């Protein structure tokens, strides 16, 4: 659970940084309205997605390991329950 929170906060922070950078670059050249903010958010989302692939790899691997362990434990419990019902 801790790795899930850590990964989620890192992704949100990375998106915030990307949004600020895209906004700072486009601030002087663009007329700001709702559509421009939407495009800024979409570009920031794309940039943060690519950046998170490289920057957050170790956190993502830890999260995947936790999810795999939890799924394995749940599968074991289900198998034990089935055997108890059948036996």
GIRAPE-V637266 format. One record per run of one state. SS is the DSSP state (2 for helix, 1 for strand, 0 for the rest). FROM is the first residue (numbers start at 1). LEN is the number of residues. If there is no record, write none. Layout:
SS,FROM,LEN ; SS,FROM,LEN
This chain:
0,1,1 ; 2,2,25 ; 0,27,7 ; 2,34,22 ; 0,56,1 ; 2,57,30 ; 0,87,1
